[in-house]
Amino acid sequence: MHLTLGIILAIIGSLMLTSVTGVDPNNFKTCEQSSFCRRSRKIQSSGSKYAIIPGTLNTYADSLTADLINKENHHQFTFKLEALVGSTFRLQIDEKQPLHPRYRVEHALKEEPKTARISVQKETDGEITISTDDHKNKAVIHGDPFRIDFYENDVLVVTANAKNWLYFEHLRQKPADAADGHADGEAGAGNAAADDDQQQAEAPKSPGEAIDDPGAWEENFKSHHDSKPNGPEAVALDFSFPEAEVLFGIPEHADNFVLRSTSGTDPYRLYNLDVFEYIVESKMALYGSVPVLYGHGPRRTAGVYWQNVAETWVDIYTAETNVVSSLVNFVSGSRKSPSPAAHFISESGIVDAFIVLGPKPIDVFKQYAALTGTHPLPQLFSLGYHQSRWNYNDERDVASVSSKFDEYDIPMDTMWLDIEYTDGKRYFTWDKFKFPEPLTMVKNLTELGRHLVVIIDPHVKRDTGYFFHNDCTERGYYVKTRDGNDYEGWCWPGSSSYPDFFNPVVRDYYAGQYALSKFNTVSENTMIWNDMNEPSVFNGPEVTAPKDLVHYGNWEHRDVHNLYGHMHLMGTFDGLEKRDPNQRPFILTRAHFAGSQRYAAIWTGDNTAEWSHLQHSIKMCLTEAVAGFSFCGADVGGFFGNPDSELLERWYQTATFLPFFRGHAHIDTKRREPWLFPERTRLVIRDALLKRYSYLPLWYTSFYELELKNEPVIRPLLTHYPADKECFAIDNQLLVQDRLLVRPVMQQGVSKVDVYFPAIDDKKNGDYWYDVDTYQRQERAGYESVPVTEYKIPVWQRGGSILPKKERQRRASTLMLHDPYTLIVCLDRQGKAEGTLYLDDEKSYDYRQGQYIYVNYEFAHNQLTNRFIGKPKYKSSSWIERVVIAGLSTVPQSATITVNGVSQQLEVLQQDHAVIVRKPGIKMNVDFAIKLNY
């Protein structure tokens, strides 16, 4: 394909116009415009008829298999149900004899799951019951109609195919009338009865199944044509959650945390797309697709991970919005509402579903993380503040911004460079006029304790003077068209092609470009931003790659689309690890799928400087966190538009309590570094950043425990208050682990905010919560109206918890390594508290060889003690310089610290609603006890 310069400018111009006016939803498909979605959805009105073929059932030590038949067209399928360690089942359905293999997802799971032993508990003509050896979990498989009920401790928590919406389009030869027909709404697509002798030789003989949808064999959208050489191949299955009252999950969408009913509207869409200035309160697809969904109720939580990387739509059915069912129940006298349900619909592949049985919210999050992994412990600097925009102009601009942070005494860890640093959008190169000495620039930042992140996108400029393009062309490394040619699309460089990262040889070549012997204008401390990796194709259908492109293994792009960015990340991560094997890589990605969290942090993409987008930063990151992506944040201030002072202040305050913290903006926006605003705004921002840096020990410990225990860093309230129904839908508050409750100010012009303090029992008793600024105690569960000033971030520490802080101010987190710690002890109703601290060198993988200190602190009976978890092998120069205790009924006169049998008196002071034990001076790897004296 060859396009003129005028067309290039028109494409980019239209995108820039979009950035001003917002996304046009008409440029993206609805379910009705996506033929496989509308076909699969039709089954909801009639139901399907699948059954186990008698005599085909086989049981093994860890699994059960059988053949299924579609009783309408007699096509046969294989079915396998496998028990996995950790209260999980895996359900797979595939064609028994497909014309050719159907795609099975690779690389999403962190490893092959470990199976669990099963036994048959009961078997009749129509059903079989299997249970795990511990008898905790069981599955009841019904033969006709086919259905599986999953039980946790004898409570039914998930049913697969409860509504008989299983739908599996078998592969078939293209009928003659379809070969000459038209796409979309013109001629019909033909009938599978036209299968020729070749198909009969390759597949079981069966009556034809009418597929009269005009998009079955070819499809048009806007000016784009999809040839669909394999014809209809959709798969779909429904899951109901009998114990649930709400459903949540399936990011990425700019919507509420609790999923809304899709009855009468479009389903939620999972299809990685480059969406400029996206709409909030929307089910539209965005940059990432994580097909894990949870059902939660007061007694149980369960979930389903639908492992499919093709375009996927998810219908949601919830009791409170199903008016017809409510009326039927009212007339019939029934009080039971239909169970909340989800209907997963994918364009190709197989049914591969993991059912996680809980029973608690934290259990299902850990069970899912056990499958797809967690973010490994990041370097500490990546949890600090990142300063970015599209683009910092040159080396002088970078140095000036860095020095201004120091001038105004504002901490900052990382400078970022967007695409303009390159030589004409050629990645792994530099603009020699703007950045003549990039390595010197990098080293200057390093000497200040700071880092540099540069962007590397997957599109490659088609330029015969560019080594990367020449290598990919000569070696056949690009994604191909159906005709076997290199695909040519358009992105920031203009004419571009896309490496086929599914090919391990291509991934290895790409990873090799990060070697300092090749990319020698950066250092081992320069980290990477992978953007535009959905992939974004400006002139492609829906701004992405055509579905009939061909990847390694002869798989169509439609089969693997949502995994392309993930494969890009795998190459980047491998390259950074090989560049410096003992330094933990930092990567930020926009596109993601289940498992991408093992390689990169994410952000919420091209948001806008509006209050509604600020509010959705919490909603979106909470949803991502429970889907495995704790390392999430949003562009502070909004990528598009120009925030006023109040919005920018409140955005910094909100981002202070999200894991990834970056200010970033579009090239057409006004510069918005803090010192360019009035002094009050600068001081408010500085105050928020200082608060962020003081809590870095908590963030770092939380990420270690994410890797260690599979527990999300930020959490919705229902995680720890599962029986409090008021918590279910709250998505303007979050928990940091179970230690902090955060309710940012996200409304314009307010002097107070309503905060919900959750109940721990049906009598509406609550935990104690302590204001982190004053240590004033909140004792009552329920809503409270809390006054706020421009500086105030409403945050409370839970009574019963201990958390670590560092309160000495530095320009960057890397300079805080040896600084002393403060322990904040907030007592519960019994006068007790406990909490952990983790520390290491904050940079290398030595912690995996035991070079760390991991300690649990406990306060009880007026005494603080520590207990090391594992041997404290890391040599730290840090010490404890103070202990703050909130919740004491009486101020002690003094304290006594005892180390190795030697005791010493310590001074105790009262401050606000807390007391401070001054200067314990104890090293982090030493056992001690501090006793309060009255």
Buried (B, 14 or more C-beta within 10 A) or exposed (E): EEBEEEEBEEBBEEBEEBBEEEBEBEBBBBBEBBBBBBBBBEBBEEBBBBBBBEEBBEBEEBBBBBBBBBBEBEBBBBBBBBBBBBBBBBBBBBBBEBBEEBBBBEBBBBEEBEBBBBBEEEEEEEBBBBBBEEEBBBBBBBBBBBBBBBBBBEBBBBBBBBBBBBBBBBBBBBBEBBEEBBBBEEEBBBBBEBBEEEBEEBBEEBEBBBBEBBBBBBBBBEEEBBBBEBBBBBBBBBBBBBBBBBBBBBBBBBBBBBBBBBBEEBBBBBBBBBBBBBBBEBBBBBBBBBBBBBBBBBBBBBBBBBBBBBBBBBBBBBBEBBEEBBEEBEEEEEEEBBBBBBBBBBBBBBBBBBBBBBBBBBBBBBBBBBBBBBBBBBBBBBBBBBBBBBBBEBBEBBBBBBEBBEEBEBBBBBBBBBBBBBBBBBBBBBBEEBBEEBBEBBBBBBEBBBBBBBBBBBBBBBBEEBEBBEBBBEEEBBBBBEEEEBBBBBBBBBBBBBBBBBBEEBBEBBBBBBEBEEBEBBBBBBBBBBBBBBBBBBBBBBBBBBBBBBBBEEBBBBBBBBBBBBBBBBBBBBBBBEBBEEBBBBBBBBBBBBBBBBBBBBBBBBBBBBBEBBBBBBBBBBBBBBBBBBBBBBBBBBBBBBBEBBBBBBBBBBBBBBBBBBBBBBEEBEEBBBBEBEEEBBBBBBBBBBBBBBBBBBBBBBBBBBBBEBBBBBBBBBBBBBBBBBBBBBBBBBBBBBBBBBBBBBEEEEEEBEBBBBBBEEEEEBBBBBBBBEBEBBEEBEEBEBEBEBBBBBBBBBBBBBBBBBBEBBBBBBBBBEBBBBBBBBBBEEBBBBBBBBBBBBBBBBBEEEBBBBBBBBBEEBBBBBEBEEEBBBEBEBBBBBBBBBBBEEEBEEBBBBBEEEEEEBEBEEEEBBBBBEBBBBBBBEBBEBBBEE
